[in-house]
Amino acid sequence: MKKYLSIAAIALTLTACSKVTIENYDKVKVGMDKTEIEQLLGSADSCEEKTLYTNCIWGSADKNITATIVADKVTLYSKKGL
């Protein structure tokens, strides 16, 4: 029983620490430096580099913030599940 409570407590703590929130999404702006969005959301969970831009995702497939970065600046961003 204690094992399950410990697992539940850890899962709750990790969920509560997530920076992928509507409040943080509202702070993202076009023109932000890549370092600014990383300070706000932490390191991206994944980034895919293309020839002229990079797409980065913070969060999971169900709940995330996605940003397109060109020349170290946010040019587009979107949310899912927030």
C-alpha positions as CSV (number, residue, x, y, z in Angstrom):
1,M,0.0,0.0,0.0
2,K,2.8,2.4,0.9
3,K,4.5,1.7,-2.4
4,Y,1.3,2.8,-4.3
5,L,1.0,5.9,-2.2
6,S,4.6,6.8,-2.9
7,I,4.2,6.3,-6.7
8,A,1.0,8.5,-6.6
9,A,2.8,11.2,-4.7
10,I,5.7,11.3,-7.1
11,A,3.3,11.4,-10.1
12,L,1.3,14.2,-8.5
13,T,4.5,16.1,-7.8
14,L,5.8,15.8,-11.4
15,T,2.4,16.9,-12.7
16,A,2.3,19.9,-10.4
17,C,5.8,21.0,-11.5
18,S,4.9,21.1,-15.2
19,K,5.5,24.4,-16.8
20,V,3.2,23.6,-19.7
21,T,0.2,25.7,-18.5
22,I,-2.2,28.1,-20.1
23,E,-0.6,30.8,-17.9
24,N,2.8,30.2,-19.3
25,Y,1.4,29.9,-22.8
26,D,-0.1,33.3,-22.5
27,K,3.4,34.7,-21.7
28,V,4.9,33.3,-25.0
29,K,5.2,36.0,-27.6
30,V,6.4,36.2,-31.2
31,G,9.9,37.6,-31.3
32,M,11.0,36.0,-27.9
33,D,14.6,34.8,-27.9
34,K,15.0,31.0,-27.7
35,T,16.6,31.5,-24.3
36,E,13.6,33.4,-23.0
37,I,11.1,30.7,-23.9
38,E,13.5,28.1,-22.4
39,Q,13.6,30.1,-19.2
40,L,9.8,30.2,-19.1
41,L,9.1,26.5,-20.1
42,G,12.4,24.8,-19.4
43,S,14.2,22.7,-22.0
44,A,12.1,21.4,-24.8
45,D,11.0,17.8,-24.7
46,S,11.8,17.5,-28.4
47,C,13.2,19.7,-31.2
48,E,13.3,19.0,-34.9
49,E,15.7,21.0,-36.9
50,K,14.9,21.9,-40.5
51,T,17.0,23.8,-43.0
52,L,15.6,27.3,-42.1
53,Y,13.8,26.7,-38.8
54,T,13.4,24.5,-35.7
55,N,10.2,23.1,-34.3
56,C,10.2,22.5,-30.5
57,I,7.6,20.9,-28.3
58,W,7.2,21.2,-24.6
59,G,4.9,18.6,-23.0
60,S,3.2,15.4,-24.2
61,A,1.2,14.5,-27.3
62,D,-2.0,15.3,-25.4
63,K,-0.9,18.5,-23.7
64,N,1.8,20.7,-25.2
65,I,3.2,24.0,-26.3
66,T,4.8,24.1,-29.7
67,A,7.1,26.8,-31.1
68,T,8.7,27.4,-34.4
69,I,12.1,29.1,-34.0
70,V,13.9,31.0,-36.8
71,A,17.3,32.7,-36.1
72,D,16.8,32.0,-32.4
73,K,13.5,33.9,-32.3
74,V,10.0,32.5,-31.8
75,T,8.0,33.1,-35.0
76,L,4.9,30.8,-34.5
77,Y,3.5,29.1,-31.4
78,S,0.5,27.0,-30.5
79,K,-1.0,25.0,-27.7
80,K,-2.8,21.7,-27.5
81,G,-4.9,20.4,-24.5
82,L,-4.3,23.3,-22.2
